[in-house]
């Protein structure tokens, strides 16, 4: 808990999710790593026909563009986010291509789309920013029966095993928004109109340098870093760099892909 005696300069900035991403939008893609493996895995589950889909919490569209590239010809993909600055980056990244991704300014819990209008809903590394129950309810509403929901995320246990969880002071303690696999499974089972289809774990080799990691932390490439006071973040970066075993480091990141399908509405009582 924050000490009430801290000066205003030492307090954690009052940064909302949208505010954080507005601030980092212009440099976001240079700070983050984009994983192609889960997108390829999703592609194996898609029907061999044009589909209509939505990538929620899309940010600058890193995953949206990868997903759009593997969808069958004639497919349509929108990408939603609460950050106008992030969506501006997505729109710029379309470069006027015909196979563009359509930006949509909307919260994942309040999708302004017709009921049963989508074949596909995805969420890449963003579900911890949502109200989970409301998001799943919204996804269930817009999915057609047999439509598919894919959530790519990291669990608290996986987060603790990252380079940040192992060496960055307070990283796992500050990050309390992630959902366990069991919690995600239970939430889907509890959502009317959704059926759990399975999960898949990805283990992805990583390498980086101390300077690159420093730049990522200073650039707050994870919103977790916005939960630190400025002074705390500076001190934590110094400690983190001192703890790294070598100037060039290697590790394995783990992520979870959760898959669910849309179900027809249950008939009411006669």
C-alpha positions, 0 to 999 in steps of 0.5 A: 500500500502506498505511504500517505506521506509520499510527496506528490512527485512520488505518487503513482501517476493516475494513468488509466488504461486508455491514458497509458496507451495514448502516451505510448502509441507512437513508439508501441510497436518498437517496444513490444514483441509480436508472436506469430505462432498463436496467429498461425495456430488460430488460422488452423481452426478457421473455416475455409471460407470468408469470415467476418471477425473482430480483434478486440483491444487491438492497440496499433494492430500488430496482431490484427494485421497478421490475422488479416493476412491469413484470413481467406480472400473475401474476409472482413476484419475490424479491430477495436480499442479504447485508444484513439491514438492506437487506432490512428497508428493502426490506420496508418499501418494499413498504407491504403491496402485493399486487405485493410483492417477496419478500426473501431473505437469501442470498449471490449465490453460494449461492442457496437455490433449486431448480435450473431454477426461475427465468425471470429473474435480475438484478444491478444495480450489484452484481456487483463485490461477488460472486465472479464465477465462483461467481455465474455458476455459481449463476445458471446452476443456478437458471435454466431453459433459455431463462431470462435473466440480466441484469447491469447494471454499470460497467466500470473504463473507464466508472468512470474517466470518471465525475465521481468518476473524473475529480475525486476523488483516488484513486477509480479506484485504490481501486476495483479490483473492477470487471470489464471487458466482456471479462472479463464476456464471457469469464466467461459463456462459461466458465460451463457452462449459460450462453450470452452473448446480448449487451451494451448500453451506456447513457449517462445524463446527470447533474447535481448540485451540489457540496453534493450530491456532498459529502453523497454522499461523506461518506455513503459512497454508494459502498462505494469510499469505505469503502476510504479512511482517515477522514483520507484521505477528508476530505482527498480531499473537500476536493480534489474540491470544489476541482477541480469546474469549477462549483458545479453540474456536468453529466456523462454516466455510462456503464453496461453491460448484459450479457445471457445465457441459460440452456442445457440441461445438456450430455449426459455421455459415453455 
